[in-house]
Amino acid sequence: MWPADLETGEGLDWSNVRLSLFDVSDFTNPLETTTLTISPVEDENNPCWSWSNSEATYEHKAFQYWAPKSMLAVPMNTYTSGYYDYETRTYTECPREWVSKLMITNVTDTSLTSYGEVDHSEFYDSEEYWWNSYNIRRSIFMGNYIYAISANGITATNLTTMENSASIQLEYQNPYESYYRFVEEGPVESEEEDKGEAEAERESSDDDGATPVRD
């Protein structure tokens, strides 16, 4: 899996991911036999959608293959961002929208075809900034269902109808919350640490003081 090649020959298209099948009957000369380009959005003419990402491009645990149904699940995500027009030298801000999907593909020895998708976008409010925590991180095929897990929700989707059979919203934990609290308020010492430091100060004071002399 890697960003798709632009048909214009201008390089890589970062708004898509390309899946490929290879004929490896000759391991010294693997041959690409078929490809499929997948994207979490279908609005190629909107410059607000200029990129997408998949953890599966660098983490093998992010995608799942289910041999009984010959299905591959690949997580993909993106969000709208502002863009700069070099011809007019202007910057355009786009309304924020988060997209988090699990793309399902049918796989055979000779073909790759899109089957459906699991959408977690509804779990993420466009008014908030989710850092990179809106991504579907893991999935698992189980019988006739696929379970998708992201930071803010878990869904169970029927693989026959591709309808959402059950879902639960999780309490999102911002990984940067403690950092910003530290910056704004400074380090917070626990009550036990405070007591320990006070006791150490008293002991130090007693040691430094003169020992009374009795007649």
FIPAKOL-209118 format. One line per field, with one value per atom (N, C-alpha, C): residue number from 0; residue in one letter; atom name; y, z, x. Coordinates in nm, 2 decimals, m for minus. Layout:
i <- c(NUM|...)
aa <- c(A|...)
at <- c(CA|...)
north <- c(Y|...)
up <- c(Z|...)
east <- c(X|...)
end
This chain:
i <- c(0|0|0|1|1|1|2|2|2|3|3|3|4|4|4|5|5|5|6|6|6|7|7|7|8|8|8|9|9|9|10|10|10|11|11|11|12|12|12|13|13|13|14|14|14|15|15|15|16|16|16|17|17|17|18|18|18|19|19|19|20|20|20|21|21|21|22|22|22|23|23|23|24|24|24|25|25|25|26|26|26|27|27|27|28|28|28|29|29|29|30|30|30|31|31|31|32|32|32|33|33|33|34|34|34|35|35|35|36|36|36|37|37|37|38|38|38|39|39|39|40|40|40|41|41|41|42|42|42|43|43|43|44|44|44|45|45|45|46|46|46|47|47|47|48|48|48|49|49|49|50|50|50|51|51|51|52|52|52|53|53|53|54|54|54|55|55|55|56|56|56|57|57|57|58|58|58|59|59|59|60|60|60|61|61|61|62|62|62|63|63|63|64|64|64|65|65|65|66|66|66|67|67|67|68|68|68|69|69|69|70|70|70|71|71|71|72|72|72|73|73|73|74|74|74|75|75|75|76|76|76|77|77|77|78|78|78|79|79|79|80|80|80|81|81|81|82|82|82|83|83|83|84|84|84|85|85|85|86|86|86|87|87|87|88|88|88|89|89|89|90|90|90|91|91|91|92|92|92|93|93|93|94|94|94|95|95|95|96|96|96|97|97|97|98|98|98|99|99|99|100|100|100|101|101|101|102|102|102|103|103|103|104|104|104|105|105|105|106|106|106|107|107|107|108|108|108|109|109|109|110|110|110|111|111|111|112|112|112|113|113|113|114|114|114|115|115|115|116|116|116|117|117|117|118|118|118|119|119|119|120|120|120|121|121|121|122|122|122|123|123|123|124|124|124|125|125|125|126|126|126|127|127|127|128|128|128|129|129|129|130|130|130|131|131|131|132|132|132|133|133|133|134|134|134|135|135|135|136|136|136|137|137|137|138|138|138|139|139|139|140|140|140|141|141|141|142|142|142|143|143|143|144|144|144|145|145|145|146|146|146|147|147|147|148|148|148|149|149|149|150|150|150|151|151|151|152|152|152|153|153|153|154|154|154|155|155|155|156|156|156|157|157|157|158|158|158|159|159|159|160|160|160|161|161|161|162|162|162|163|163|163|164|164|164|165|165|165|166|166|166|167|167|167|168|168|168|169|169|169|170|170|170|171|171|171|172|172|172|173|173|173|174|174|174|175|175|175|176|176|176|177|177|177|178|178|178|179|179|179|180|180|180|181|181|181|182|182|182|183|183|183|184|184|184|185|185|185|186|186|186|187|187|187|188|188|188|189|189|189|190|190|190|191|191|191|192|192|192|193|193|193|194|194|194|195|195|195|196|196|196|197|197|197|198|198|198|199|199|199|200|200|200|201|201|201|202|202|202|203|203|203|204|204|204|205|205|205|206|206|206|207|207|207|208|208|208|209|209|209|210|210|210|211|211|211|212|212|212|213|213|213|214|214|214)
aa <- c(M|M|M|W|W|W|P|P|P|A|A|A|D|D|D|L|L|L|E|E|E|T|T|T|G|G|G|E|E|E|G|G|G|L|L|L|D|D|D|W|W|W|S|S|S|N|N|N|V|V|V|R|R|R|L|L|L|S|S|S|L|L|L|F|F|F|D|D|D|V|V|V|S|S|S|D|D|D|F|F|F|T|T|T|N|N|N|P|P|P|L|L|L|E|E|E|T|T|T|T|T|T|T|T|T|L|L|L|T|T|T|I|I|I|S|S|S|P|P|P|V|V|V|E|E|E|D|D|D|E|E|E|N|N|N|N|N|N|P|P|P|C|C|C|W|W|W|S|S|S|W|W|W|S|S|S|N|N|N|S|S|S|E|E|E|A|A|A|T|T|T|Y|Y|Y|E|E|E|H|H|H|K|K|K|A|A|A|F|F|F|Q|Q|Q|Y|Y|Y|W|W|W|A|A|A|P|P|P|K|K|K|S|S|S|M|M|M|L|L|L|A|A|A|V|V|V|P|P|P|M|M|M|N|N|N|T|T|T|Y|Y|Y|T|T|T|S|S|S|G|G|G|Y|Y|Y|Y|Y|Y|D|D|D|Y|Y|Y|E|E|E|T|T|T|R|R|R|T|T|T|Y|Y|Y|T|T|T|E|E|E|C|C|C|P|P|P|R|R|R|E|E|E|W|W|W|V|V|V|S|S|S|K|K|K|L|L|L|M|M|M|I|I|I|T|T|T|N|N|N|V|V|V|T|T|T|D|D|D|T|T|T|S|S|S|L|L|L|T|T|T|S|S|S|Y|Y|Y|G|G|G|E|E|E|V|V|V|D|D|D|H|H|H|S|S|S|E|E|E|F|F|F|Y|Y|Y|D|D|D|S|S|S|E|E|E|E|E|E|Y|Y|Y|W|W|W|W|W|W|N|N|N|S|S|S|Y|Y|Y|N|N|N|I|I|I|R|R|R|R|R|R|S|S|S|I|I|I|F|F|F|M|M|M|G|G|G|N|N|N|Y|Y|Y|I|I|I|Y|Y|Y|A|A|A|I|I|I|S|S|S|A|A|A|N|N|N|G|G|G|I|I|I|T|T|T|A|A|A|T|T|T|N|N|N|L|L|L|T|T|T|T|T|T|M|M|M|E|E|E|N|N|N|S|S|S|A|A|A|S|S|S|I|I|I|Q|Q|Q|L|L|L|E|E|E|Y|Y|Y|Q|Q|Q|N|N|N|P|P|P|Y|Y|Y|E|E|E|S|S|S|Y|Y|Y|Y|Y|Y|R|R|R|F|F|F|V|V|V|E|E|E|E|E|E|G|G|G|P|P|P|V|V|V|E|E|E|S|S|S|E|E|E|E|E|E|E|E|E|D|D|D|K|K|K|G|G|G|E|E|E|A|A|A|E|E|E|A|A|A|E|E|E|R|R|R|E|E|E|S|S|S|S|S|S|D|D|D|D|D|D|D|D|D|G|G|G|A|A|A|T|T|T|P|P|P|V|V|V|R|R|R|D|D|D)
at <- c(N|CA|C|N|CA|C|N|CA|C|N|CA|C|N|CA|C|N|CA|C|N|CA|C|N|CA|C|N|CA|C|N|CA|C|N|CA|C|N|CA|C|N|CA|C|N|CA|C|N|CA|C|N|CA|C|N|CA|C|N|CA|C|N|CA|C|N|CA|C|N|CA|C|N|CA|C|N|CA|C|N|CA|C|N|CA|C|N|CA|C|N|CA|C|N|CA|C|N|CA|C|N|CA|C|N|CA|C|N|CA|C|N|CA|C|N|CA|C|N|CA|C|N|CA|C|N|CA|C|N|CA|C|N|CA|C|N|CA|C|N|CA|C|N|CA|C|N|CA|C|N|CA|C|N|CA|C|N|CA|C|N|CA|C|N|CA|C|N|CA|C|N|CA|C|N|CA|C|N|CA|C|N|CA|C|N|CA|C|N|CA|C|N|CA|C|N|CA|C|N|CA|C|N|CA|C|N|CA|C|N|CA|C|N|CA|C|N|CA|C|N|CA|C|N|CA|C|N|CA|C|N|CA|C|N|CA|C|N|CA|C|N|CA|C|N|CA|C|N|CA|C|N|CA|C|N|CA|C|N|CA|C|N|CA|C|N|CA|C|N|CA|C|N|CA|C|N|CA|C|N|CA|C|N|CA|C|N|CA|C|N|CA|C|N|CA|C|N|CA|C|N|CA|C|N|CA|C|N|CA|C|N|CA|C|N|CA|C|N|CA|C|N|CA|C|N|CA|C|N|CA|C|N|CA|C|N|CA|C|N|CA|C|N|CA|C|N|CA|C|N|CA|C|N|CA|C|N|CA|C|N|CA|C|N|CA|C|N|CA|C|N|CA|C|N|CA|C|N|CA|C|N|CA|C|N|CA|C|N|CA|C|N|CA|C|N|CA|C|N|CA|C|N|CA|C|N|CA|C|N|CA|C|N|CA|C|N|CA|C|N|CA|C|N|CA|C|N|CA|C|N|CA|C|N|CA|C|N|CA|C|N|CA|C|N|CA|C|N|CA|C|N|CA|C|N|CA|C|N|CA|C|N|CA|C|N|CA|C|N|CA|C|N|CA|C|N|CA|C|N|CA|C|N|CA|C|N|CA|C|N|CA|C|N|CA|C|N|CA|C|N|CA|C|N|CA|C|N|CA|C|N|CA|C|N|CA|C|N|CA|C|N|CA|C|N|CA|C|N|CA|C|N|CA|C|N|CA|C|N|CA|C|N|CA|C|N|CA|C|N|CA|C|N|CA|C|N|CA|C|N|CA|C|N|CA|C|N|CA|C|N|CA|C|N|CA|C|N|CA|C|N|CA|C|N|CA|C|N|CA|C|N|CA|C|N|CA|C|N|CA|C|N|CA|C|N|CA|C|N|CA|C|N|CA|C|N|CA|C|N|CA|C|N|CA|C|N|CA|C|N|CA|C|N|CA|C|N|CA|C|N|CA|C|N|CA|C|N|CA|C|N|CA|C|N|CA|C|N|CA|C|N|CA|C|N|CA|C|N|CA|C|N|CA|C|N|CA|C|N|CA|C|N|CA|C|N|CA|C|N|CA|C|N|CA|C|N|CA|C|N|CA|C|N|CA|C|N|CA|C|N|CA|C|N|CA|C|N|CA|C|N|CA|C|N|CA|C|N|CA|C|N|CA|C|N|CA|C|N|CA|C|N|CA|C|N|CA|C|N|CA|C)
north <- c(m0.12|0.00|0.12|0.22|0.34|0.45|0.58|0.68|0.65|0.68|0.64|0.73|0.68|0.76|0.85|0.97|1.06|1.02|1.01|0.97|1.07|1.20|1.30|1.28|1.19|1.17|1.27|1.35|1.45|1.40|1.28|1.22|1.14|1.16|1.08|1.16|1.10|1.16|1.12|1.22|1.19|1.19|1.21|1.20|1.06|0.96|0.83|0.73|0.60|0.49|0.39|0.33|0.23|0.09|0.00|m0.15|m0.22|m0.31|m0.39|m0.53|m0.61|m0.76|m0.79|m0.88|m0.92|m1.07|m1.10|m1.24|m1.27|m1.36|m1.39|m1.53|m1.59|m1.72|m1.73|m1.61|m1.60|m1.49|m1.54|m1.45|m1.35|m1.38|m1.29|m1.18|m1.19|m1.10|m1.08|m1.03|m1.01|m0.91|m0.95|m0.87|m0.82|m0.69|m0.63|m0.66|m0.72|m0.77|m0.68|m0.62|m0.54|m0.44|m0.33|m0.22|m0.17|m0.11|m0.05|0.08|0.19|0.31|0.34|0.36|0.39|0.52|0.59|0.72|0.73|0.80|0.82|0.92|1.00|1.10|1.08|1.12|1.12|1.26|1.35|1.49|1.54|1.48|1.51|1.65|1.72|1.86|1.96|1.92|2.01|2.02|2.13|2.14|2.13|2.14|2.12|1.98|1.88|1.75|1.72|1.76|1.74|1.63|1.55|1.44|1.34|1.23|1.13|1.05|0.96|0.89|0.75|0.66|0.52|0.47|0.43|0.38|0.24|0.18|0.05|0.07|0.19|0.20|0.18|0.18|0.16|0.07|0.03|m0.06|m0.17|m0.30|m0.41|m0.45|m0.41|m0.44|m0.35|m0.25|m0.16|m0.22|m0.31|m0.37|m0.51|m0.56|m0.70|m0.77|m0.90|m0.98|m1.10|m1.12|m1.23|m1.33|m1.44|m1.54|m1.60|m1.63|m1.70|m1.61|m1.48|m1.39|m1.32|m1.35|m1.29|m1.13|m1.08|m0.94|m0.88|m0.76|m0.68|m0.55|m0.52|m0.39|m0.30|m0.18|m0.08|0.05|0.10|0.23|0.34|0.45|0.57|0.69|0.80|0.92|1.04|1.15|1.28|1.39|1.51|1.63|1.74|1.83|1.94|2.04|2.10|2.20|2.31|2.42|2.53|2.51|2.58|2.55|2.69|2.68|2.80|2.79|2.89|2.90|2.97|2.90|2.97|3.06|3.04|3.13|3.26|3.26|3.39|3.44|3.36|3.39|3.43|3.34|3.36|3.23|3.24|3.13|3.12|3.00|2.98|2.89|2.93|2.85|2.77|2.64|2.55|2.51|2.50|2.45|2.32|2.30|2.18|2.06|1.95|1.83|1.71|1.62|1.50|1.38|1.30|1.18|1.06|0.96|0.84|0.72|0.64|0.53|0.40|0.29|0.16|0.11|0.10|0.07|m0.08|m0.15|m0.29|m0.32|m0.42|m0.45|m0.60|m0.65|m0.79|m0.82|m0.94|m0.98|m1.12|m1.14|m1.27|m1.28|m1.39|m1.41|m1.31|m1.26|m1.18|m1.04|m1.01|m0.89|m0.82|m0.69|m0.61|m0.52|m0.53|m0.45|m0.39|m0.27|m0.21|m0.27|m0.29|m0.36|m0.27|m0.19|m0.10|m0.03|0.04|0.12|0.13|0.14|0.17|0.31|0.39|0.53|0.57|0.62|0.67|0.82|0.89|1.03|1.10|1.04|1.10|1.11|1.03|1.04|1.16|1.24|1.35|1.48|1.57|1.70|1.79|1.85|1.94|2.06|2.10|2.21|2.19|2.06|2.03|1.99|2.00|1.95|1.82|1.71|1.58|1.53|1.62|1.58|1.46|1.35|1.23|1.12|1.15|1.05|1.02|1.07|1.03|0.91|0.86|0.75|0.62|0.54|0.40|0.33|0.28|0.23|0.08|0.00|m0.14|m0.19|m0.31|m0.37|m0.53|m0.59|m0.74|m0.80|m0.90|m0.97|m1.08|m1.09|m1.20|m1.25|m1.37|m1.42|m1.34|m1.29|m1.21|m1.06|m1.02|m0.88|m0.84|m0.71|m0.65|m0.54|m0.54|m0.45|m0.35|m0.22|m0.11|m0.03|0.00|0.07|0.20|0.31|0.43|0.49|0.61|0.67|0.70|0.73|0.78|0.69|0.57|0.48|0.34|0.25|0.11|0.08|0.02|m0.02|m0.17|m0.23|m0.36|m0.35|m0.39|m0.37|m0.51|m0.53|m0.65|m0.66|m0.76|m0.77|m0.80|m0.85|m0.88|m0.75|m0.67|m0.55|m0.43|m0.43|m0.32|m0.22|m0.26|m0.17|m0.18|m0.07|m0.06|m0.14|m0.25|m0.33|m0.29|m0.23|m0.18|m0.08|0.01|0.11|0.16|0.20|0.27|0.38|0.49|0.61|0.60|0.62|0.62|0.76|0.77|0.90|0.93|1.03|1.06|1.12|1.07|1.11|1.19|1.32|1.40|1.37|1.31|1.28|1.40|1.52|1.64|1.72|1.67|1.75|1.77|1.66|1.68|1.77|1.77|1.86|2.00|2.04|2.18|2.22|2.13|2.16|2.19|2.11|2.13|2.27|2.31|2.44|2.55|2.54|2.65|2.66|2.55|2.55|2.51|2.46|2.41|2.27|2.20|2.07|2.06|1.96|1.94|1.83|1.86|1.76|1.69|1.57|1.49|1.53|1.50|1.52|1.44|1.32|1.24|1.30|1.35|1.42|1.54|1.62|1.74|1.70|1.59|1.54|1.50|1.42|1.37|1.48|1.58|1.70|1.77|1.79|1.86|1.78|1.65|1.57|1.57|1.57|1.58|1.71|1.82|1.95|1.96|1.89|1.89|1.81|1.70|1.62|1.69|1.76|1.84|1.95|2.01|2.12|2.07|1.95|1.89|1.86|1.80|1.76|1.88|1.99|2.11|2.19|2.17|2.24|2.19|2.27|2.24|2.14|2.04|1.95|2.01|2.02|2.09|2.01|2.09|2.03|2.04|1.92|1.92|1.92|1.99|1.99|1.85)
up <- c(0.00|0.00|0.00|m0.09|m0.09|m0.16|m0.15|m0.23|m0.38|m0.44|m0.58|m0.67|m0.78|m0.88|m0.96|m0.98|m1.06|m1.21|m1.28|m1.42|m1.50|m1.45|m1.53|m1.52|m1.44|m1.43|m1.34|m1.26|m1.18|m1.04|m1.02|m0.89|m0.82|m0.69|m0.61|m0.57|m0.57|m0.53|m0.39|m0.30|m0.15|m0.10|m0.19|m0.15|m0.16|m0.21|m0.23|m0.19|m0.17|m0.14|m0.25|m0.30|m0.40|m0.34|m0.37|m0.34|m0.47|m0.45|m0.57|m0.54|m0.64|m0.64|m0.72|m0.68|m0.75|m0.78|m0.90|m0.93|m0.88|m0.78|m0.73|m0.76|m0.87|m0.91|m0.93|m0.97|m0.98|m0.88|m0.77|m0.66|m0.70|m0.80|m0.84|m0.93|m0.98|m1.07|m1.04|m0.93|m0.90|m1.00|m1.04|m1.15|m1.09|m1.10|m1.06|m1.16|m1.11|m1.20|m1.20|m1.09|m1.08|m0.97|m0.98|m0.88|m0.85|m0.73|m0.70|m0.61|m0.65|m0.57|m0.48|m0.36|m0.26|m0.19|m0.16|m0.09|0.00|0.11|0.21|0.17|0.06|0.01|m0.14|m0.20|m0.34|m0.39|m0.38|m0.42|m0.47|m0.58|m0.63|m0.68|m0.71|m0.76|m0.65|m0.52|m0.41|m0.35|m0.36|m0.31|m0.16|m0.09|0.06|0.10|0.01|0.03|m0.05|0.00|m0.07|m0.03|0.07|0.12|0.19|0.22|0.31|0.36|0.46|0.53|0.57|0.58|0.63|0.71|0.84|0.92|0.86|0.78|0.72|0.63|0.59|0.50|0.58|0.71|0.79|0.91|0.94|1.05|1.01|1.00|0.95|1.04|1.17|1.25|1.22|1.14|1.11|1.01|0.93|0.83|0.86|0.81|0.84|0.71|0.69|0.58|0.64|0.58|0.63|0.51|0.52|0.41|0.38|0.48|0.45|0.36|0.37|0.28|0.18|0.17|0.08|0.08|0.21|0.23|0.30|0.26|0.31|0.37|0.49|0.56|0.58|0.52|0.53|0.59|0.70|0.76|0.68|0.66|0.59|0.66|0.66|0.73|0.66|0.69|0.64|0.71|0.68|0.73|0.63|0.62|0.53|0.59|0.50|0.55|0.45|0.49|0.40|0.29|0.18|0.07|0.01|m0.05|m0.10|m0.26|m0.32|m0.47|m0.52|m0.58|m0.62|m0.73|m0.81|m0.93|m0.88|m0.79|m0.74|m0.62|m0.56|m0.44|m0.32|m0.31|m0.21|m0.13|0.00|0.09|0.12|0.11|0.13|0.25|0.35|0.47|0.44|0.48|0.45|0.58|0.58|0.70|0.74|0.87|0.92|0.92|0.87|0.87|0.88|0.97|1.00|0.93|0.87|0.80|0.85|0.90|0.95|0.90|0.81|0.75|0.75|0.74|0.72|0.58|0.48|0.35|0.33|0.28|0.26|0.12|0.09|m0.05|m0.07|m0.18|m0.21|m0.28|m0.24|m0.30|m0.35|m0.48|m0.54|m0.59|m0.65|m0.70|m0.81|m0.88|m1.00|m0.99|m0.88|m0.88|m0.75|m0.75|m0.63|m0.66|m0.58|m0.61|m0.48|m0.48|m0.36|m0.32|m0.19|m0.14|m0.06|0.03|0.11|0.21|0.31|0.40|0.53|0.64|0.78|0.81|0.85|0.87|1.02|1.07|1.21|1.22|1.11|1.10|1.20|1.22|1.30|1.45|1.49|1.63|1.66|1.55|1.57|1.53|1.63|1.61|1.53|1.43|1.35|1.42|1.54|1.61|1.70|1.72|1.81|1.72|1.78|1.72|1.78|1.69|1.74|1.72|1.69|1.67|1.57|1.59|1.50|1.56|1.66|1.73|1.68|1.56|1.49|1.40|1.39|1.29|1.35|1.26|1.29|1.31|1.43|1.45|1.42|1.46|1.45|1.40|1.35|1.31|1.32|1.32|1.33|1.27|1.18|1.12|1.22|1.24|1.33|1.27|1.21|1.15|1.03|1.04|0.93|0.97|1.06|1.11|1.11|1.10|1.12|1.22|1.32|1.43|1.40|1.41|1.39|1.52|1.55|1.67|1.65|1.70|1.69|1.83|1.85|1.98|2.05|1.96|2.02|1.99|1.94|1.92|1.87|1.89|1.83|1.76|1.64|1.56|1.52|1.51|1.45|1.32|1.21|1.08|1.02|0.97|0.90|0.76|0.73|0.61|0.49|0.51|0.40|0.36|0.45|0.42|0.43|0.50|0.53|0.61|0.69|0.78|0.92|0.99|1.13|1.22|1.28|1.37|1.51|1.55|1.69|1.70|1.79|1.81|1.95|1.99|2.12|2.11|2.17|2.17|2.30|2.29|2.40|2.45|2.57|2.63|2.58|2.50|2.43|2.54|2.53|2.62|2.54|2.55|2.47|2.52|2.43|2.48|2.51|2.48|2.50|2.62|2.68|2.79|2.91|2.95|3.06|3.03|2.91|2.87|2.88|2.83|2.84|2.98|3.06|3.20|3.27|3.23|3.29|3.25|3.12|3.08|3.14|3.16|3.21|3.36|3.43|3.58|3.64|3.57|3.63|3.68|3.72|3.77|3.90|3.91|4.03|4.11|4.23|4.32|4.40|4.42|4.50|4.65|4.72|4.86|4.94|4.89|4.95|4.93|4.81|4.79|4.87|4.89|4.98|5.12|5.18|5.31|5.33|5.22|5.23|5.23|5.15|5.15|5.28|5.34|5.47|5.58|5.58|5.68|5.66|5.53|5.51|5.56|5.54|5.59|5.74|5.81|5.95|6.00|5.94|5.98|5.96|5.84|5.81|5.92|5.96|6.05|6.19|6.23|6.36|6.36|6.25|6.24|6.25|6.19|6.19|6.32|6.40|6.52|6.63|6.72|6.83|6.93|6.98|7.08|7.22|7.28|7.42|7.51|7.60|7.70|7.84|7.91|8.04|8.15|8.26|8.37|8.44)
east <- c(0.08|0.00|0.09|0.05|0.13|0.04|0.08|0.01|0.00|m0.11|m0.13|m0.04|0.00|0.07|m0.03|0.01|m0.07|m0.06|m0.18|m0.18|m0.10|m0.09|m0.02|0.13|0.18|0.32|0.39|0.31|0.37|0.41|0.40|0.44|0.34|0.33|0.23|0.11|m0.01|m0.13|m0.16|m0.14|m0.15|m0.29|m0.39|m0.53|m0.58|m0.50|m0.55|m0.44|m0.48|m0.39|m0.41|m0.31|m0.32|m0.29|m0.38|m0.36|m0.32|m0.23|m0.18|m0.16|m0.19|m0.16|m0.04|0.04|0.16|0.16|0.21|0.24|0.38|0.39|0.52|0.56|0.51|0.55|0.70|0.75|0.90|0.94|0.99|1.03|1.13|1.21|1.32|1.26|1.14|1.08|0.93|0.89|0.75|0.68|0.56|0.50|0.36|0.34|0.22|0.11|0.00|m0.11|m0.23|m0.26|m0.38|m0.37|m0.44|m0.43|m0.57|m0.59|m0.71|m0.68|m0.73|m0.71|m0.83|m0.80|m0.91|m0.89|m1.00|m0.99|m1.11|m1.09|m1.20|m1.31|m1.28|m1.38|m1.39|m1.50|m1.52|m1.55|m1.46|m1.48|m1.34|m1.30|m1.16|m1.15|m1.26|m1.25|m1.25|m1.26|m1.26|m1.12|m1.05|m0.91|m0.90|m1.01|m1.01|m0.97|m1.00|m0.96|m0.83|m0.72|m0.59|m0.51|m0.55|m0.46|m0.55|m0.50|m0.56|m0.44|m0.48|m0.37|m0.43|m0.34|m0.37|m0.26|m0.29|m0.19|m0.13|m0.21|m0.17|m0.05|m0.01|0.10|0.23|0.22|0.35|0.33|0.20|0.18|0.09|0.14|0.07|m0.05|m0.05|m0.17|m0.29|m0.27|m0.38|m0.48|m0.44|m0.53|m0.56|m0.67|m0.71|m0.76|m0.72|m0.76|m0.84|m0.96|m1.05|m1.07|m0.99|m0.99|m1.12|m1.20|m1.33|m1.42|m1.41|m1.49|m1.40|m1.27|m1.18|m1.19|m1.19|m1.21|m1.09|m1.05|m0.95|m1.00|m0.97|m1.01|m0.90|m0.90|m0.80|m0.85|m0.80|m0.84|m0.79|m0.87|m0.83|m0.89|m0.82|m0.88|m0.82|m0.89|m0.85|m0.93|m0.90|m0.99|m0.96|m1.06|m1.05|m0.94|m0.87|m0.77|m0.76|m0.71|m0.70|m0.59|m0.60|m0.51|m0.46|m0.34|m0.28|m0.29|m0.34|m0.34|m0.22|m0.12|0.00|m0.02|m0.12|m0.14|m0.20|m0.29|m0.35|m0.28|m0.19|m0.12|m0.22|m0.32|m0.42|m0.44|m0.47|m0.50|m0.64|m0.70|m0.84|m0.86|m0.94|m0.97|m1.09|m1.09|m1.20|m1.27|m1.40|m1.47|m1.42|m1.40|m1.33|m1.43|m1.39|m1.47|m1.37|m1.41|m1.32|m1.38|m1.30|m1.34|m1.26|m1.33|m1.26|m1.34|m1.27|m1.35|m1.26|m1.33|m1.26|m1.31|m1.22|m1.25|m1.24|m1.35|m1.36|m1.34|m1.25|m1.22|m1.23|m1.29|m1.29|m1.16|m1.10|m0.97|m0.98|m0.94|m0.92|m0.78|m0.75|m0.61|m0.58|m0.69|m0.66|m0.74|m0.81|m0.88|m0.89|m0.91|m0.94|m1.06|m1.16|m1.28|m1.34|m1.38|m1.44|m1.57|m1.59|m1.71|m1.79|m1.73|m1.81|m1.72|m1.78|m1.70|m1.78|m1.70|m1.75|m1.71|m1.81|m1.78|m1.79|m1.68|m1.68|m1.68|m1.70|m1.69|m1.79|m1.90|m2.01|m1.96|m1.86|m1.82|m1.73|m1.70|m1.60|m1.66|m1.68|m1.74|m1.64|m1.70|m1.61|m1.56|m1.63|m1.59|m1.46|m1.43|m1.32|m1.20|m1.08|m0.96|m0.92|m0.91|m0.89|m0.75|m0.66|m0.52|m0.52|m0.46|m0.47|m0.56|m0.64|m0.71|m0.85|m0.88|m1.01|m0.99|m0.87|m0.85|m0.91|m0.96|m0.99|m0.86|m0.83|m0.69|m0.69|m0.80|m0.79|m0.93|m0.93|m1.06|m1.04|m1.16|m1.15|m1.28|m1.26|m1.37|m1.41|m1.54|m1.59|m1.72|m1.72|m1.84|m1.88|m2.00|m2.06|m2.05|m1.96|m1.95|m1.81|m1.79|m1.66|m1.67|m1.58|m1.58|m1.47|m1.50|m1.40|m1.39|m1.26|m1.23|m1.15|m1.21|m1.13|m1.14|m1.07|m1.06|m1.19|m1.29|m1.42|m1.54|m1.51|m1.63|m1.59|m1.68|m1.67|m1.80|m1.79|m1.90|m1.90|m2.02|m2.03|m2.11|m2.06|m2.12|m2.15|m2.27|m2.31|m2.24|m2.17|m2.09|m2.18|m2.30|m2.39|m2.46|m2.51|m2.59|m2.51|m2.39|m2.30|m2.38|m2.48|m2.55|m2.49|m2.50|m2.44|m2.54|m2.49|m2.57|m2.57|m2.46|m2.45|m2.33|m2.34|m2.23|m2.23|m2.11|m2.10|m2.00|m2.04|m1.95|m1.86|m1.73|m1.64|m1.61|m1.56|m1.52|m1.38|m1.37|m1.25|m1.15|m1.02|m0.92|m0.81|m0.81|m0.72|m0.57|m0.49|m0.35|m0.27|m0.31|m0.23|m0.29|m0.40|m0.46|m0.37|m0.30|m0.21|m0.09|m0.05|0.06|0.02|m0.10|m0.14|m0.17|m0.22|m0.25|m0.11|m0.01|0.12|0.18|0.16|0.21|0.14|0.01|m0.07|m0.06|m0.06|m0.06|0.07|0.16|0.28|0.27|0.37|0.36|0.28|0.20|0.11|0.17|0.20|0.26|0.15|0.16|0.06|0.07|m0.04|m0.04|0.07|0.09|0.19|0.33|0.36|0.49|0.51|0.40|0.40|0.44|0.37|0.40|0.55|0.59|0.73|0.83|0.81|0.90|0.90|0.79|0.78|0.85|0.83|0.90|1.05|1.10|1.24|1.30|1.22|1.27|1.28|1.18|1.19|1.31|1.33|1.45|1.58|1.58|1.71|1.73|1.62|1.63|1.67|1.62|1.66|1.81|1.86|2.00|2.09|2.05|2.14|2.14|2.04|2.03|2.13|2.16|2.26|2.19|2.26|2.21|2.22|2.10|2.10|2.19|2.26|2.35|2.29|2.28|2.22|2.33|2.30|2.39|2.40)
end
